[in-house]
Structure formats: structure tokens, C-alpha cells
């Protein structure tokens, strides 16, 4: 699935990730290609964010975030927890209420 096809609520997860880490934004965006539906992507993103929250140092070290983006393990852990909570809210919202942009 392409991120362009996401609802506004789902797309906001990626937008909020980008406010702290371009690397996390890229990871979440790339994951969309592995999933057929928005809900599948959301469940996969939730699992990934849980992994990051449990071991933020690994994510920061792998992407060299402290040096490249000035992002600490604490920052990425807090972001992962926050985004996982946001993902849960999106999943609990019926698809018709998530908001879709009108295509011209």
C-alpha cells in the first residue's frame, strides 16, 4: 500500500514521526509497501514502535541519531510510545471517520 492512500489519521503518524526523526519517518513510510491495507500497516507500525520503545538505544545507535539528528534514546522512546498510542486510536476509529482527502 502506498502512503498516499492512507487516511489523514494514519498519515499523521508519519508526520508526527518526522517532527523528531527523519529516520523513523522513512522506516514507517517504507513499511507501508509491505502491507495490503491501512489497518495491516497500522498493526505492523504498532509492533515496530513497541520494539523501539523497549530498546530505543539500538534504534538510535543503528541510525546514528544522536550525531545525525540530535535524537537521544529517551526522545525516541517517548516518541515511539506516543505514536503507538496514536496508532491504537486510529485502529479504534472506523475507516469512514479517519478522514480522506478528496482527489480531483
N, C-alpha and C positions, 0 to 999 in steps of 0.2 A: 504494500500500500504506500502511496506517496503522501508525504506530509501535507501537500496542497489539498488533499481530500479530507483532512481532519476537520472536525468541528472546531469552533472557536475555543471552546473549553479545553479540548485536547491540545490544540496548538499552543495555548497559554502555558502549558507545562514546559514546552521547549523554550518559549520566550523567557520565562522566569529562570530557567537554567542558564540561558545566555547572559543574564544580568550578572552572574557570578563567574561562570566558566564557559568559554567557547568550546573547550574540550568536551564537557558534559553535554552541551547543546548538540555538538556534532555526533556524539555517541547515541544520544536519544533519537536524533533525526535518522541516522543510518539504520537504527533498529527497525524503523518503520518498513523497510524493504523486506524484512524477514516475516512480516505479519500480513495476513489477508484482510483483517478488519481492524477498525479503530479499537474495539474492546480487546482484541488479542494483543495489539500493541500496548495498550494501557496495562494489561496484566503483566506483559513482559517487562515494561518500564518499571512497574511497581517492584517486581522481583529484583531487577538490576539496582534500583535505588536502595532497596533493603541491603543488598550486598555492599554497596558503597557505604551506607550508614554503619554497618558492622565493622568494616575495615577501611576507613577513609584514608589512612596513611598509604595503603597500597595504591589507591587511585591517584593520590597526589604525587606519589613517587613515580608511578608509571608514566604519567603525563608531564612530570616535571613542573607541576603547577606553582609551587612556591616561587620558583625562579621565573617561569614564563608568564604566569598570570597573577602572581602575588596572592595565591589562594592557599590557605592553610587547611590541614586536616579537619580542624574544628569547623571552619567555614563550610567545607564540602559536606561534612557530616550533617550539619544543621540544614543545609540546603537539601540534601537527599531526604531527610526526614520530612521536611516541609513539602517537598514535591511529591513524596509518596502519599502524604495526606491529601494533597490536591488530586492526585490520581484516583484515590478512593472516592472522593466527592464526584469526580467526573463519571466514574463507573456507576455510581448510585443514581446518577441523573439519566432519565430516559433520553435516548438518542434524539428524539424530536425537540427536546428542550436544551440541547447543548449549544445550539447556535451554529448556523451555517451561512456563509456569505453567498449572496445571490450572484450567480455567474451571468455575465452579459453575453 
